[in-house]
Amino acid sequence: MQPTTTRVLLVDDDQGDLEMIRVMLSQAEHGQFKVDWVATYEEALDAFEKGEHDVYFVDYFLEDRTGLDLLREAQRRGISAPLIMLTGRGSREVDMKALEAGAADYLVKGLIDPAALERSIRHAMERTRSARALRESEERHRSMFEHLPVGLYRNAPDGTFMDANPALVRILGYPEREALEHRYSRDFFVHPDDRERFWSLLEQYGVVRGFESSLRRPDGVPFRVRNTARLHRNEKGELLYVEGTLEDATEAQAATAAPLEDDGAFRAVVDDSASGIALLDLEGRIIATNPAFAHTFSFRGDPMEGHLLAELLDEQDRSPFLRELEGLSRGDRTHLDAERRFLGQDGGPFWARTTAVLIRDGEGKPGHLVVVLDATVQG
């Protein structure tokens, strides 16, 4: 397989430097290079616009301008390819100014050899690729943050909002994100006891999943939410921020009431059953459980609501279960019946007969899942 040719542009008003760079790169051991040359600031700008090169070498002295001027203009135009500053004499002041202006490296002409030149190019391109990948990743995550239908937030230790996505702004009933800038999360709770209980669980466990409480919108109307949050601390244990998700649980509460709460006799049977029974949403997240289910996994006061059922499975059984659950949630099937390995109170696996049944809503669409566990043999 032929090595990729790296396209290099030298910006230098001394053609002798062009020959030096070409000779050195012709001796490179780990790559092939094609070197082009322009002599002026304006020609360099034209080359930037074309974007045909992988790396640029910029001489410090360019007629009536300096390479620093060119570096700053390249940065202003958003040039993504790395630029390496060349100078005839070493100067820490120029070195620092070049790096501040966006140079990927700084080389003194009389102190470089073919290996050092090739190494500088390789490292500059690797850093640029890493920075681009990080930037693209951040952009993807930001896009997800902005478009997810679930409310996402990050709060400072004093409760002020550091960040909030559009869904959270809508759920809380505000017209725009800026309206939350001077609001405190604690002020949204209708009942102070809910706020105290939420923070008590959060400080005890570091995370709270599916915590339900009533909040109040600006118009004074209360509504139910489901809150999942996590504390983030620094190395000293100091609180940096709280990050979490918020869902409007008012509609969900009405939808889930029927299968578990409308019929008191049915609820009593569920609570007294020796089999573990859980109600899940279509993503496999636990909405409610009976005592036998909670006891099987011994959550010790940490509410099970909000956990994914897949988290309770032995790692080897998670992927097959998630594939089957996806088909069940779409309505491709109405029930699943299988032996599965779960992680018990002591962290060890045990086998349980697992029956999962799809519950449809009033319109016949998939609504919820009911899962029944009957423990069999310890594994």
Buried (B, 14 or more C-beta within 10 A) or exposed (E): EEEEEBBBBBBBEBEEBBEBBBEBBEEBEEEEBEBBBBBBBEEBBEBBEEEEBBBBBBBBBBEEBBBBBBBBBBBEEEBEBBBBBBBEEEEEEBBEBBBEBBBBBBBBBEEBEBEEBBBBBBBBBEEBEEEEEEEEEEEEEEEEBEEBEBBBBBBBEEBEBEBBBBBBBEBBBBEEBEBBEEBEBBEBBBEEEBBEBBBEBBEEBEBBBBBBBBBBEEEEEBBBBBBBBBBEEEEEEEEEBBBBBBBBBBEBBEBBEBBBEEEEEEBEEBEEBEBBBBBBBBEBBBBBBBBBBBEBBEBEEBBBBBBBBBEBBBEEBBEEBBEBBEEBBEEEEEEBEEEBBBBBEEEEBBBBBBBBBBBEEEEEEBBBBBBBBBBEEEE
